[in-house]
Amino acid sequence: MTDVSERVKDILAEECAVDRAALEDSARLEDVGISSVDMVQVIFAIEEAFNVSIGEEDMGLELETVGEVTSAIQRIVAAQA
């Protein structure tokens, strides 16, 4: 699932205009400049890129790090494959 993780990080960098190198798994979204408003656009881009549907219950509001986001998307992609 590394490909999923890397692709999610690419989407985060592109959609939020942040440095891709800063998107380590342990990086807090807030610390790298990604807001909850940014995440709305990220979710749309991820849905399109992976051809999945993401509901509020899928993501949860507790996601604080890049690693938590990539793990959540990996679970969603695997479940909808």
Secondary structure, DSSP 8 states (H G I E B T S, - for coil): -HHHHHHHHHHHHHHHT--GGG--TT-BTGGGT--HHHHHHHHHHHHHHHT----HHHH-S---BHHHHHHHHHHHHHHH-
